[in-house]
Every structure is written in C-alpha cells, then in structure tokens.
Amino acid sequence: MTETPQPFNRAERVFGTPIERAEKGSAMSMIRAEVEARNAKSERLRAMRLAQEAATPAVTATPRKGARAKSAEPQIAAE
C-alpha cells in the first residue's frame, strides 16, 4: 500500500503534475514568442506602409501667388 501524504496531494492539485507544468512552458519562452510575433507584425506593417508610400506620387509644395519671401534677418519687435 503506497499512500501519498495529504500535503503532496494538495500541492499536486494546485500546481499540477510535473508533466502538466512542462507543457505550459516557462514565462520567458511565452514572452519571447509574444515579442517575436509583435516584431513580425511590425515588419509586415512597415513593408506595407513603404509600398503604399512608393505607389503614391510625392506631393510637392508650390508657393502661393502673392506670397512674400521671408527675410533672412529676424525682425525685432518694437517695445
């Protein structure tokens, strides 16, 4: 008759068997997987954005009629 002590049974209920704990994985591996997934998504979105920017023509600013050129010297406000 091999009976397991009561604290062992309680601990096994709370923490699970060693096989179940190994299946869950460590926290660091889970965090690493999340970071890799986030980086892959960022790379994919960056590539999509760059492709979209390359497909659209660049808009150049044209000066308005009657616009004055700014002077090179800063103006001092009168006191």
C-alpha positions, 0 to 999 in steps of 0.5 A: 500500500503506497499512500501519498501524504495529504500535503503532496496531494494538495500541492499536486492539485494546485500546481499540477503534475510535473508533466502538466507544468512542462507543457505550459512552458516557462514565462520567458519562452511565452514572452519571447514568442509574444515579442517575436510575433509583435516584431513580425507584425511590425515588419509586415506593417512597415513593408506595407506602409513603404509600398503604399508610400512608393505607389503614391506620387510625392506631393510637392509644395508650390508657393502661393501667388502673392506670397512674400519671401521671408527675410533672412534677418529676424525682425525685432519687435518694437517695445 
